Amino acid sequence: MKRRVCLIVNPTSAGGGTASRFAEIGRAADAAFTAWDLRKTEGPAHATELTRQAIAEGFDAVVGIGGDGTANEVINGFFVDGEPIETDACFSVVPAGTGCDLVKTLKMPRDLDAAFRIIAQRQGRPTDVLRARFVDHDGAEGVRMCINVLDFGMGGEVVARVNKGSKRMGGLLTFLGATVASVLTYRPVLVQLRWCDGEGTWHDWEGELLNCFLANAEYAGGGMWFGRGGSMQDGLVDVTVVPNLSVLRQLQSLPRLYTGTPERVRGIRRFQASQLEAKVVGGERVRIDVDGEQPGTLDASFEVLPRVVSVLAGW
């Protein structure tokens, strides 16, 4: 296909290692694409701005090269204030970072030549995206799109630890170490949840919440399998609600997060929903994690936008 491709590269991903790969990226792009451009991010949210510029310039595909944070910024460039931009451009991502969980679901290889062949040759598949509305860090209403997995509760503390650390141990060990540290210190908060299932019926839950995961794709947190068996094209998100558990039970349950079977732990619930609302009972602060980024806190609402972005992947 004669597809014009814009490559948006985060040079600080992989501990800054991606900055040394521009020549390699260029050689692989020359071999795969008839027309392409490479644009480097210079700071937070810059990939979102670059994506909107590429769409306005008529590129057929916008590809994030970096980790899950880069992928999230690029997918947000397909939207303005939570509403999709009218475009035929496709989204894709090539892994080059510490947290590269989205590509596990998209079946995107780390090898540049193989990844670029997929982007050059495959047809885009209309794919769901999650829209989150929440309280931003300034106390105003914020909106953020999510292509992979979002969560709130202890997961926000885990991501805060990961982002403050060096990430030198790689995704799996970095997230596992931050998770264990958070298990020992995090105190669950009383939260009200309300959600709409695939049949249009609303449900309620209230309790001390350890964590709640909403998985559009399957993996997050360095390989934790939150969305086992889920689809990115069904208009539903896979939700896992983890209530207050003792420290011992949390540590015993950790392997379940990697085998995709957390619901086998007594008290944990797993279901599908098209919408979910979360409200804190009391004045506690509960962080939200969106694709490894932390844009704000509860109270919040989450909604699936069905098949709203065309995705190029190795499915």
C-alpha positions in Angstrom: 0.0 0.0 0.0 1.2 3.5 -0.7 0.6 4.7 2.8 2.0 8.0 4.1 3.3 7.3 7.6 4.2 9.7 10.4 6.6 8.2 13.0 6.4 9.9 16.4 9.4 8.9 18.4 10.0 9.4 22.2 13.8 9.6 22.4 13.8 9.2 26.2 12.0 5.8 26.0 14.0 2.7 27.0 16.0 4.7 29.4 17.1 7.1 26.6 18.2 4.2 24.4 15.7 5.1 21.6 17.7 8.3 21.0 20.5 6.2 19.5 18.2 4.3 17.1 17.2 7.1 14.7 19.5 5.8 11.9 18.2 2.3 12.4 14.6 3.6 12.3 15.3 5.5 9.1 16.7 2.5 7.3 13.8 0.3 8.3 11.3 3.0 7.2 13.0 3.5 3.8 12.6 -0.3 3.2 8.9 -0.4 4.3 7.3 2.9 3.3 7.0 4.9 0.1 6.6 8.2 2.1 7.3 8.8 5.8 8.4 11.4 8.3 10.0 11.1 11.7 9.1 13.6 14.5 10.7 13.6 17.9 8.8 14.4 21.1 10.2 17.1 23.3 8.2 16.7 26.5 4.9 15.6 28.1 1.9 15.7 25.8 4.0 16.6 22.8 3.2 13.3 21.1 -0.5 14.3 21.3 0.2 17.6 19.6 2.3 16.0 16.9 -0.4 13.4 16.2 -3.0 16.1 15.6 -0.6 17.9 13.3 0.0 14.7 11.3 -3.7 14.0 11.0 -4.3 17.6 9.8 -1.5 17.1 7.2 -3.2 14.1 5.8 -0.9 11.2 6.9 -2.5 7.8 6.5 -1.0 6.4 9.6 0.4 7.8 12.9 2.8 5.5 14.7 4.1 5.9 18.2 7.6 4.5 18.8 8.2 4.3 22.6 6.5 2.8 25.6 2.8 2.6 26.7 2.9 6.3 27.7 3.9 7.3 24.2 1.1 5.1 22.8 -1.4 6.8 25.1 -0.3 10.3 24.0 -0.6 9.3 20.3 -4.1 7.8 20.7 -5.1 11.0 22.5 -4.1 13.0 19.4 -7.0 11.3 17.6 -9.4 13.1 19.9 -10.1 16.7 21.0 -11.9 17.2 24.4 -12.8 13.5 24.4 -14.4 13.6 20.9 -12.9 11.8 17.9 -11.4 13.8 15.1 -12.9 12.9 11.8 -10.1 11.2 9.9 -9.2 8.0 7.9 -5.8 7.9 9.5 -4.8 4.7 11.4 -3.1 4.3 14.7 -0.2 1.9 15.5 2.7 1.5 17.9 6.2 0.0 17.8 7.6 -1.1 21.2 10.6 0.9 22.5 10.2 1.5 26.2 10.1 0.0 29.7 6.3 -0.5 29.8 5.3 -2.1 26.4 2.2 -4.0 27.4 -0.2 -2.8 24.6 1.9 -4.4 21.9 1.4 -7.8 23.5 -2.3 -7.6 22.6 -1.7 -5.9 19.3 0.9 -8.6 18.4 3.5 -6.0 17.4 7.1 -7.3 17.2 10.1 -5.4 18.6 12.0 -6.0 15.4 11.6 -2.8 13.4 11.5 -4.4 10.0 8.8 -6.8 11.0 6.7 -4.1 12.7 7.0 -1.7 9.8 5.9 -4.5 7.4 2.7 -4.9 9.4 2.1 -1.1 9.3 2.8 -1.0 5.6 0.7 -4.0 4.5 -2.2 -4.6 6.9 -5.6 -3.2 6.8 -6.7 -1.1 9.8 -9.2 -2.7 12.2 -11.8 -0.4 13.9 -11.1 -0.6 17.6 -12.6 0.5 20.9 -11.1 3.3 23.0 -12.0 4.2 26.6 -12.9 7.7 27.6 -12.1 8.8 31.2 -13.5 11.9 32.9 -12.1 12.7 36.3 -10.7 15.4 38.6 -7.4 16.7 37.3 -4.5 17.8 39.4 -5.8 21.4 39.4 -9.2 20.4 40.7 -11.0 20.9 37.3 -12.7 18.3 35.1 -10.2 16.4 33.0 -10.6 14.0 30.1 -8.2 11.3 28.8 -8.5 8.6 26.3 -7.2 5.1 27.1 -6.3 2.4 24.5 -4.9 -0.2 26.8 -5.7 -0.5 30.6 -6.7 2.0 33.2 -7.1 1.5 36.9 -7.6 3.4 40.2 -6.7 2.6 43.8 -3.4 1.0 44.7 -2.5 0.8 41.0 -2.1 4.6 41.0 0.5 4.2 43.8 2.3 1.5 42.0 2.7 3.7 38.9 3.8 6.6 41.0 6.6 4.5 42.4 7.5 3.2 38.9 7.7 6.7 37.4 9.9 7.9 40.2 12.3 5.0 39.8 15.0 4.3 37.3 13.2 1.4 35.5 16.6 -0.2 34.9 15.3 -3.6 35.8 12.9 -3.7 32.9 9.1 -3.7 32.9 8.4 -7.0 34.8 10.7 -6.5 37.8 10.1 -2.8 38.0 6.3 -3.2 38.3 6.6 -6.2 40.5 8.9 -4.5 43.0 6.6 -1.4 43.0 3.6 -3.6 43.5 5.0 -5.4 46.5 6.1 -2.1 48.1 2.6 -0.7 47.6 1.0 -3.8 49.1 2.8 -3.0 52.3 1.8 0.6 52.5 -1.5 1.3 50.7 -4.7 1.7 52.7 -8.0 1.0 50.8 -10.6 3.7 50.5 -14.4 3.4 50.7 -15.6 3.7 47.1 -19.0 3.5 45.3 -19.1 1.9 41.9 -21.9 1.9 39.4 -21.7 0.2 36.0 -23.8 -0.7 32.9 -23.4 -4.2 31.5 -23.6 -5.3 27.9 -27.4 -5.7 28.2 -27.9 -2.2 29.4 -28.6 -3.1 33.0 -27.0 -1.0 35.8 -25.3 -2.5 38.9 -24.0 -1.1 42.1 -21.2 -2.0 44.5 -19.8 -0.2 47.6 -16.9 -1.2 49.7 -13.3 -0.6 50.7 -11.5 -0.8 47.3 -8.0 -2.0 46.9 -8.0 -1.5 43.2 -10.2 -1.5 40.1 -8.9 -2.4 36.6 -10.6 -1.5 33.3 -9.0 -3.5 30.5 -9.6 -2.5 26.9 -6.6 -4.6 25.8 -5.2 -7.6 27.8 -1.9 -6.6 29.6 -0.5 -3.9 31.8 2.0 -3.5 34.7 4.8 -5.3 33.0 2.8 -8.4 31.9 -0.1 -8.6 34.4 -3.0 -10.2 32.5 -6.0 -8.1 33.4 -8.1 -8.6 30.2 -7.7 -12.3 29.6 -9.8 -13.4 26.6 -11.1 -9.9 26.0 -11.7 -8.1 22.7 -10.8 -4.6 21.6 -13.8 -4.5 19.2 -16.8 -5.6 21.3 -17.8 -2.3 22.8 -17.1 -3.5 26.3 -14.3 -3.2 28.9 -13.2 -6.1 31.2 -13.5 -4.9 34.8 -11.8 -6.4 37.8 -12.8 -5.2 41.3 -10.3 -6.0 44.1 -11.8 -5.3 47.6 -9.8 -4.9 50.7 -7.6 -7.9 51.3 -5.1 -8.7 54.0 -1.4 -8.1 53.1 -0.9 -11.9 53.1 -3.8 -12.6 50.7 -2.6 -9.8 48.4 0.9 -11.3 48.2 -0.6 -14.8 47.7 -2.9 -13.4 45.0 -0.1 -11.7 43.0 0.5 -14.7 40.7 -3.1 -14.6 39.7 -2.5 -11.2 38.1 0.1 -12.8 35.8 -2.0 -15.9 34.9 -5.1 -13.9 34.1 -7.2 -15.6 36.9 -7.6 -13.0 39.7 -11.4 -13.7 39.9 -10.5 -17.1 41.5 -9.5 -15.2 44.6 -12.5 -15.0 47.0 -14.0 -11.5 47.0 -12.5 -10.4 43.7 -15.2 -9.7 41.0 -14.7 -9.7 37.2 -17.3 -8.6 34.7 -17.8 -6.6 31.4 -19.2 -3.1 31.2 -19.8 -0.4 28.7 -19.8 2.4 31.3 -18.6 2.7 34.9 -18.8 5.5 37.5 -16.6 5.7 40.6 -17.1 7.9 43.6 -15.1 8.2 46.8 -17.1 8.1 50.0 -15.2 10.6 52.2 -12.4 13.0 51.4 -9.6 10.6 50.5 -7.6 11.0 47.3 -7.6 8.0 44.9 -5.3 8.2 42.0 -6.2 7.2 38.4 -3.6 5.4 36.2 -4.3 5.7 32.4 -1.9 3.6 30.3 0.9 4.2 32.8 0.2 7.9 33.1 -1.5 9.7 36.1 -3.8 12.5 34.9 -5.9 12.9 38.1 -8.1 11.4 40.7 -11.6 10.2 41.5 -14.5 11.0 41.3 -14.6 9.7 37.7 -16.7 8.2 34.9 -15.5 5.8 32.2 -17.1 5.0 28.9 -16.3 2.7 26.0 -16.3 4.4 22.5 -16.9 1.4 20.2 -14.7 0.9 17.2 -13.8 4.6 17.0 -10.1 4.4 15.8 -8.7 2.2 13.1 -5.7 0.3 14.4 -2.9 -1.3 12.4 -1.7 -4.4 14.3 -0.3 -7.9 13.9 -3.7 -9.5 14.8 
